[in-house]
Amino acid sequence: MTTPRAFIIRHGETEWSLNGRHTGTTELPLTVNGERRIRATGKALVGKDRLIVPSTIAHIYVSPRKRAQKTLELLDLGCHERLPWKDEGTTHGEHDLQSKAKVQVTEDIREWDYGDYEGLTSKVIRERRKQSGEKEGWDIWRDGCPGGEYVRQATYGSGCEIFEADVVEHRSPEDVMKRLDRLITDIRSRFHSNAIGKPKEEAVGGDVLLVAHGHILRAFAMRWVGRKLTDGVSLLLEAGGVGTLRYASRGELQWTQSNSEASYEHHSIDEPAILLGGAFMVDV
């Protein structure tokens, strides 16, 4: 019986992810090591006999940020269609034309807009809040970001088709939850509902893949299993990390972790967490 999955992949390492600075709308390239590690991930996990089989991917969602799009390129899935941000005549890689998946660039999976906290580490943010007399113990999942999580438009469509919706403002974790729920509904209605529990030859749809960012993919995993973001997200997803979300045998939703382990966010004993997806190491 078919059990479709959703693979979540965080973009590769950047200079800011390396030192813990919040990166929302700022466009940063992957580091040289970041690119190497994504290539290593592709070689290890993508292929006919690997975790991610290109021919079974029905759809790919990717963030509008260039670091996420570059990550998808380096994974080398061999999509039939030209990537929406690439020029005509772009050649394919090792897995040449193995996936018929549509690639959709969507604002629904963009990273949080950190607003006034863009480019700052969590430590600096908490110090500034303390100095200004604000509530201590800042938690992005509960408190959001002042001046942030604001988007001028949302995009919808498949492949190269992108439609602009009316101007939309998102200013709180609850609004982040709404856009993720919209995306999950799309995945389940279009690609999973007609495949789950059916013989492979009868299944319509299949696996989906999302390439995006640390906070938003952790939030996506929480919403996948129906958890509120305000409960506090104790999941980690390293730069270049891969996680798998699926359905359990009794029908409930679940996530699984490649290289999963108990860990601590920000290396703090007061912040226990689960590593949702780890990245592959390469010699540098």
C-alpha positions as CSV (number, residue, x, y, z in Angstrom):
1,M,0.0,0.0,0.0
2,T,1.1,3.5,-0.8
3,T,2.1,5.9,2.0
4,P,3.0,9.3,0.4
5,R,5.5,11.4,2.2
6,A,6.5,15.1,2.4
7,F,10.3,15.7,2.4
8,I,11.4,18.9,4.1
9,I,14.8,20.3,3.2
10,R,16.4,23.3,4.7
11,H,18.6,25.4,2.5
12,G,22.4,24.9,2.7
13,E,24.7,26.8,5.0
14,T,25.1,30.6,4.6
15,E,27.3,33.0,6.6
16,W,24.4,34.0,8.7
17,S,23.1,30.5,9.4
18,L,26.7,29.6,10.4
19,N,26.7,32.2,13.2
20,G,23.1,32.0,14.2
21,R,21.8,35.3,12.7
22,H,18.1,35.4,11.8
23,T,17.8,35.5,8.0
24,G,14.4,36.2,6.6
25,T,14.2,38.5,3.6
26,T,17.9,39.1,3.2
27,E,19.3,37.4,0.2
28,L,22.6,35.5,1.0
29,P,24.5,32.9,-1.1
30,L,25.4,29.5,0.2
31,T,28.9,29.2,1.5
32,V,31.3,27.0,-0.4
33,N,31.0,24.4,2.3
34,G,27.2,24.8,2.2
35,E,27.2,23.9,-1.5
36,R,29.5,20.9,-0.9
37,R,27.2,19.5,1.8
38,I,24.1,19.9,-0.3
39,R,25.8,18.0,-3.2
40,A,26.8,15.3,-0.7
41,T,23.1,15.1,0.5
42,G,21.9,14.7,-3.1
43,K,24.4,11.9,-3.8
44,A,23.5,10.1,-0.6
45,L,19.7,10.5,-0.6
46,V,18.6,11.1,-4.2
47,G,18.3,8.2,-6.7
48,K,16.3,5.2,-7.8
49,D,17.3,3.2,-4.7
50,R,17.6,6.0,-2.2
51,L,15.3,7.8,0.3
52,I,14.2,10.4,-2.3
53,V,13.3,8.7,-5.6
54,P,12.9,11.5,-8.3
55,S,10.3,9.5,-10.3
56,T,7.9,9.3,-7.3
57,I,8.0,13.1,-6.5
58,A,4.7,14.6,-7.6
59,H,5.3,18.2,-6.7
60,I,8.0,20.5,-5.4
61,Y,7.4,23.6,-3.3
62,V,10.3,26.0,-3.0
63,S,10.7,29.4,-1.2
64,P,11.2,32.6,-3.2
65,R,14.6,33.1,-1.5
66,K,17.6,32.4,-3.8
67,R,19.4,30.3,-1.1
68,A,16.5,27.8,-1.2
69,Q,16.3,27.7,-5.0
70,K,20.1,27.1,-5.2
71,T,19.7,24.2,-2.8
72,L,17.1,22.6,-5.0
73,E,19.4,22.9,-8.0
74,L,22.3,21.3,-6.2
75,L,20.2,18.3,-5.1
76,D,20.0,17.4,-8.8
77,L,16.6,15.8,-9.0
78,G,16.5,16.0,-12.8
79,C,13.2,17.7,-13.3
80,H,11.7,17.6,-16.8
81,E,10.6,21.2,-16.7
82,R,12.9,24.1,-16.5
83,L,13.1,25.6,-13.1
84,P,11.1,28.8,-13.0
85,W,14.0,31.0,-12.1
86,K,16.4,29.5,-14.7
87,D,17.0,30.7,-18.3
88,E,15.9,28.7,-21.3
89,G,18.3,25.9,-22.4
90,T,19.3,25.0,-18.8
91,T,20.8,21.5,-18.8
92,H,20.0,18.7,-16.4
93,G,22.4,16.9,-14.1
94,E,23.3,13.3,-13.2
95,H,19.6,12.3,-12.6
96,D,18.7,13.5,-16.1
97,L,14.9,13.9,-16.6
98,Q,14.0,11.5,-13.8
99,S,11.2,13.6,-12.2
100,K,8.1,14.9,-13.8
101,A,7.3,17.0,-10.7
102,K,6.1,20.6,-11.1
103,V,8.2,23.2,-9.3
104,Q,6.1,25.8,-7.5
105,V,7.6,29.0,-6.0
106,T,5.3,30.0,-3.2
107,E,5.3,32.6,-0.5
108,D,3.5,30.1,1.8
109,I,6.8,28.4,2.5
110,R,9.0,31.6,2.7
111,E,10.9,32.1,5.9
112,W,9.5,34.3,8.7
113,D,10.0,38.0,8.2
114,Y,12.0,38.9,11.2
115,G,11.5,42.6,10.9
116,D,13.5,44.5,13.5
117,Y,15.3,41.3,14.4
118,E,16.7,40.6,10.9
119,G,20.4,39.7,11.1
120,L,20.4,39.4,14.9
121,T,21.2,36.4,17.0
122,S,18.7,35.2,19.7
123,K,21.2,36.3,22.4
124,V,21.3,39.8,21.0
125,I,17.5,40.0,20.6
126,R,17.0,39.0,24.3
127,E,19.6,41.4,25.5
128,R,17.9,44.3,23.6
129,R,14.5,43.4,24.9
130,K,15.8,43.3,28.4
131,Q,17.4,46.7,28.0
132,S,14.2,48.2,26.6
133,G,12.1,46.8,29.5
134,E,10.2,44.3,27.3
135,K,9.0,40.9,28.5
136,E,12.0,38.6,29.1
137,G,12.2,35.1,27.6
138,W,11.4,36.1,24.0
139,D,9.9,33.2,22.0
140,I,9.4,33.7,18.3
141,W,6.7,31.1,18.3
142,R,4.7,33.0,20.8
143,D,5.8,36.6,20.4
144,G,6.7,36.9,16.7
145,C,8.9,39.8,15.6
146,P,8.2,43.5,15.8
147,G,8.0,45.0,12.4
148,G,8.2,41.6,10.9
149,E,6.2,38.8,9.3
150,Y,4.8,41.1,6.8
151,V,4.3,40.2,3.1
152,R,2.9,42.4,0.4
153,Q,1.5,39.5,-1.7
154,A,1.0,35.8,-1.8
155,T,1.7,33.6,-4.9
156,Y,-0.1,30.6,-6.0
157,G,0.1,28.3,-9.0
158,S,2.0,25.3,-10.4
159,G,5.1,25.1,-12.5
160,C,5.9,28.5,-14.0
161,E,2.4,29.8,-13.4
162,I,2.3,32.3,-10.6
163,F,-0.7,34.4,-9.6
164,E,-0.7,37.4,-7.4
165,A,-3.3,37.6,-4.7
166,D,-4.6,40.7,-3.0
167,V,-2.2,42.4,-0.6
168,V,-1.9,40.3,2.5
169,E,-0.5,41.3,5.9
170,H,0.9,38.6,8.3
171,R,2.0,40.0,11.7
172,S,1.8,37.1,14.2
173,P,2.6,33.4,14.7
174,E,-1.1,32.7,14.1
175,D,-0.9,34.1,10.6
176,V,2.2,32.0,9.9
177,M,0.1,29.0,11.0
178,K,-2.7,30.0,8.6
179,R,-0.4,30.0,5.5
180,L,1.1,26.7,6.5
181,D,-2.3,25.1,7.0
182,R,-3.2,26.4,3.5
183,L,-0.2,24.7,2.1
184,I,-0.8,21.4,4.0
185,T,-4.4,21.4,2.7
186,D,-3.1,21.8,-0.8
187,I,-0.6,18.9,-0.4
188,R,-3.2,16.5,1.0
189,S,-6.0,17.4,-1.4
190,R,-3.9,17.4,-4.6
191,F,-1.2,14.8,-4.0
192,H,-1.8,12.6,-0.9
193,S,-5.6,11.9,-0.5
194,N,-5.8,9.9,-3.7
195,A,-2.7,7.9,-3.0
196,I,-2.6,6.9,0.6
197,G,-3.5,3.3,1.4
198,K,-3.9,2.3,-2.3
199,P,-1.8,-0.1,-4.3
200,K,1.0,1.6,-6.2
201,E,-0.6,1.0,-9.6
202,E,-3.8,2.7,-8.4
203,A,-2.3,5.6,-6.5
204,V,-2.7,9.1,-8.0
205,G,-0.3,11.7,-6.6
206,G,2.8,10.8,-4.6
207,D,5.6,12.3,-2.5
208,V,6.1,16.0,-2.3
209,L,9.3,17.9,-1.5
210,L,9.6,21.3,0.1
211,V,12.9,23.4,0.1
212,A,12.8,26.3,2.4
213,H,14.2,27.6,5.8
214,G,14.8,26.6,9.4
215,H,12.0,28.3,11.3
216,I,9.2,27.9,8.7
217,L,10.0,24.2,8.1
218,R,10.0,23.4,11.9
219,A,6.6,25.2,12.1
220,F,5.4,23.2,9.1
221,A,6.3,20.0,10.9
222,M,4.3,21.1,13.9
223,R,1.3,21.9,11.9
224,W,1.6,18.6,10.0
225,V,0.8,16.8,13.3
226,G,-1.8,19.5,14.4
227,R,0.3,21.2,17.0
228,K,0.0,24.9,17.7
229,L,3.1,27.0,17.2
230,T,2.5,28.7,20.5
231,D,3.0,25.4,22.2
232,G,6.7,26.0,21.5
233,V,8.6,24.2,18.8
234,S,11.3,21.9,20.2
235,L,12.5,20.7,16.9
236,L,15.8,21.4,15.1
237,L,16.6,21.4,11.4
238,E,20.2,22.0,10.5
239,A,21.3,23.9,7.5
240,G,21.1,21.4,4.6
241,G,19.1,19.0,6.8
242,V,16.4,16.6,5.5
243,G,13.3,15.5,7.4
244,T,10.5,13.2,6.4
245,L,6.8,13.7,7.2
246,R,4.4,10.9,6.6
247,Y,1.3,9.0,7.8
248,A,1.4,6.3,10.4
249,S,-0.2,2.9,9.9
250,R,-3.3,3.8,11.9
251,G,-3.9,6.9,9.9
252,E,-2.5,9.4,12.2
253,L,0.2,11.9,11.1
254,Q,3.8,11.6,12.1
255,W,7.3,12.8,11.3
256,T,10.4,10.7,11.1
257,Q,14.0,12.0,11.3
258,S,17.0,11.1,9.3
259,N,19.9,11.1,11.7
260,S,17.5,12.0,14.5
261,E,18.7,12.6,18.0
262,A,18.0,14.5,21.2
263,S,19.7,17.9,21.2
264,Y,19.6,21.4,22.6
265,E,18.7,24.6,20.7
266,H,21.2,27.4,21.0
267,H,23.4,24.9,23.0
268,S,21.3,25.7,26.1
269,I,20.4,23.0,28.7
270,D,17.1,24.9,29.2
271,E,16.1,24.3,25.5
272,P,15.9,20.6,24.9
273,A,14.9,19.7,21.3
274,I,14.7,17.0,18.7
275,L,16.9,17.1,15.7
276,L,14.3,16.9,12.9
277,G,16.9,16.5,10.1
278,G,20.7,16.5,9.9
279,A,23.0,17.5,7.1
280,F,25.7,15.3,5.6
281,M,29.3,16.1,6.5
282,V,32.0,16.6,3.9
283,D,35.8,17.3,4.1
284,V,36.6,21.0,3.8
